[in-house]
């Protein structure tokens, strides 16, 4: 049996029906996987997406045009 120190923490974002959720939780429990469920409000999800976008801008992953197109798509407005 692994110790807590030997476990790796991963975060997943999944969209499931209530039936799928019940099945998934049963499987996770059977595999002895600890689950901390977080249900985000629309506002919290928007904030998280905005923060991720700002972090991407800092890293310079996208060109200015690509950033503007993404922001326009994300926030449904012309920048």
C-alpha positions in Angstrom: 0.0 0.0 0.0 1.3 3.4 -0.9 1.8 6.1 1.7 0.3 9.6 1.3 3.8 10.9 0.4 4.0 8.5 -2.5 0.8 9.7 -4.1 0.7 12.3 -6.9 -1.9 15.0 -6.9 -3.6 15.8 -10.2 -6.5 18.1 -10.9 -9.1 17.1 -13.5 -12.0 19.1 -14.9 -14.8 16.8 -16.0 -18.3 17.4 -17.2 -20.6 14.4 -16.4 -24.3 13.6 -15.9 -25.5 12.7 -12.5 -25.5 9.0 -13.4 -21.9 9.2 -14.8 -20.8 11.1 -11.6 -22.2 8.3 -9.4 -20.4 5.7 -11.5 -17.2 7.7 -11.6 -17.2 8.2 -7.8 -17.8 4.5 -7.3 -14.8 3.6 -9.4 -12.6 6.2 -7.7 -13.6 4.9 -4.3 -12.9 1.3 -5.4 -9.4 2.3 -6.5 -8.8 4.1 -3.1 -8.5 7.5 -4.8 -9.2 10.4 -2.6 -11.5 13.0 -4.2 -12.1 16.6 -3.2 -15.0 17.9 -5.2 -15.1 21.5 -6.1 -18.1 22.9 -8.0 -17.3 26.4 -9.3 -19.8 29.1 -9.8 -19.9 30.8 -13.2 -18.2 33.8 -11.7 -15.4 31.7 -10.1 -14.9 29.8 -13.4 -14.7 33.1 -15.3 -12.1 34.4 -12.8 -10.0 31.2 -13.2 -10.1 31.5 -17.0 -9.1 35.1 -16.8 -6.2 34.3 -14.5 -5.0 31.5 -16.8 -5.2 33.8 -19.7 -3.1 36.5 -18.0 -0.6 33.8 -17.1 -0.4 32.8 -20.7 0.1 36.4 -21.7 3.1 36.7 -19.3 4.6 33.6 -20.8 4.3 35.0 -24.3 2.8 31.8 -25.7 0.5 33.6 -28.2 1.0 36.6 -30.5 -0.9 39.8 -29.8 -3.4 39.0 -32.6 -4.0 35.5 -31.2 -4.5 36.9 -27.7 -7.1 39.4 -29.0 -8.9 36.7 -30.9 -9.0 34.5 -27.8 -10.2 37.3 -25.6 -12.9 38.2 -28.1 -14.0 34.6 -28.2 -13.8 34.1 -24.5 -15.6 37.3 -23.5 -17.8 37.5 -26.6 -16.8 41.1 -27.3 -14.6 43.0 -29.7 -11.4 44.3 -28.2 
